[in-house]
Amino acid sequence: MPIQVVADASTWTQKMLDRVSGSGDAWLRGVQNPRQSPTAAMKAANGKWKNNTQAAITGDRWGKRVATLTDESIQAAAAAAGSSKFIAGVQQRKDKIAAAIQRLQPKVANLAQQVRSMPQDNDQQREARMIANLRGMRAIKGS
């Protein structure tokens, strides 16, 4: 029997999954007791991120990865995860979502007030309202 230098894909996958399933508490302890500040490390890695992002763009990594996907594989992954994972993920980010909406709401409300104050008697005026709304939403997205 030949010596196997690297485990076959099935064995490797199962080994990883087995180890992960028993390491949740250790992961949580690590997150709660980091060796260094995560935000300081992120700030220090800004140049690395920029370089890697540029390399990804130059190498068309996104396009190459997307080319390997199928609609069916995406649907199968979502079905395997289940809707409860989606719901739990959104609920876990409730504070982040609320903070984003808190910043966004006054901007959208102000734009809505501006657009609603515009005349709407004819097609040209209604088109002007739609364009103002579109441009306003684009401006909000960038702010």
Rosetta blueprint (number, residue, H / E / L):
1 M L
2 P L
3 I L
4 Q L
5 V L
6 V L
7 A L
8 D L
9 A H
10 S H
11 T H
12 W H
13 T H
14 Q H
15 K H
16 M H
17 L H
18 D H
19 R H
20 V H
21 S H
22 G L
23 S L
24 G H
25 D H
26 A H
27 W H
28 L H
29 R H
30 G H
31 V H
32 Q H
33 N L
34 P L
35 R L
36 Q L
37 S L
38 P H
39 T H
40 A H
41 A H
42 M H
43 K H
44 A H
45 A L
46 N H
47 G H
48 K H
49 W H
50 K H
51 N H
52 N H
53 T H
54 Q H
55 A H
56 A H
57 I H
58 T H
59 G L
60 D L
61 R H
62 W H
63 G H
64 K H
65 R H
66 V H
67 A H
68 T L
69 L L
70 T L
71 D H
72 E H
73 S H
74 I H
75 Q H
76 A H
77 A H
78 A H
79 A H
80 A H
81 A H
82 G L
83 S H
84 S H
85 K H
86 F H
87 I H
88 A H
89 G H
90 V H
91 Q H
92 Q H
93 R L
94 K H
95 D H
96 K H
97 I H
98 A H
99 A H
100 A H
101 I H
102 Q H
103 R H
104 L H
105 Q H
106 P H
107 K H
108 V H
109 A H
110 N H
111 L H
112 A H
113 Q H
114 Q H
115 V H
116 R H
117 S L
118 M L
119 P L
120 Q L
121 D L
122 N L
123 D H
124 Q H
125 Q H
126 R H
127 E H
128 A H
129 R H
130 M H
131 I H
132 A H
133 N H
134 L H
135 R H
136 G H
137 M H
138 R H
139 A H
140 I H
141 K H
142 G L
143 S L
